[in-house]
């Protein structure tokens, strides 16, 4: 399947989703790429390399705790803000 992006660059994608148009496939790929970038950011900044939890709610809790810890850590690094302790 061939499609052109907004800049006119040609992309060729191999897919077994013949029920979707080239535009639909490219939109799905872009959405998935954003998810991949989010996971890369989480691994680099939140040190979340593995989710060892079996339930969905526990996995969300682990991610929330990691984001809160990251926010607290980076808040203390800003000039003019002092963290207790």
FENWO-V818698 format. One record per residue. N is the residue number from 1. SS is DSSP state (alpha for helix, beta for strand, coil for the rest). NEAR is the number of other ideal C-beta (glycine too) atoms within 12 Angstrom. Layout:
# FENWO-V818698
N	SS	NEAR
N	SS	NEAR
This chain:
# FENWO-V818698
1	coil	22
2	beta	16
3	beta	23
4	beta	15
5	coil	16
6	coil	10
7	coil	7
8	coil	8
9	coil	11
10	beta	13
11	beta	20
12	beta	13
13	coil	23
14	coil	11
15	coil	19
16	coil	9
17	coil	15
18	coil	11
19	coil	9
20	coil	17
21	coil	16
22	alpha	21
23	alpha	18
24	alpha	18
25	alpha	24
26	alpha	26
27	alpha	17
28	alpha	20
29	alpha	23
30	alpha	19
31	alpha	14
32	alpha	14
33	alpha	14
34	alpha	14
35	alpha	14
36	alpha	14
37	alpha	14
38	alpha	18
39	alpha	19
40	alpha	15
41	alpha	18
42	alpha	23
43	alpha	17
44	alpha	14
45	alpha	18
46	alpha	26
47	coil	17
48	coil	26
49	coil	14
50	coil	13
51	coil	20
52	coil	10
53	coil	15
54	coil	9
55	coil	11
56	alpha	11
57	alpha	11
58	alpha	14
59	alpha	18
60	alpha	15
61	alpha	16
62	alpha	24
63	alpha	24
64	alpha	17
65	alpha	19
66	alpha	25
67	alpha	21
68	alpha	15
69	alpha	18
70	alpha	21
71	alpha	17
72	alpha	18
73	alpha	17
74	alpha	15
75	alpha	16
76	coil	16
77	coil	13
78	coil	12
79	coil	7
80	coil	8
81	coil	12
82	coil	10
83	coil	13
84	coil	7
85	coil	5
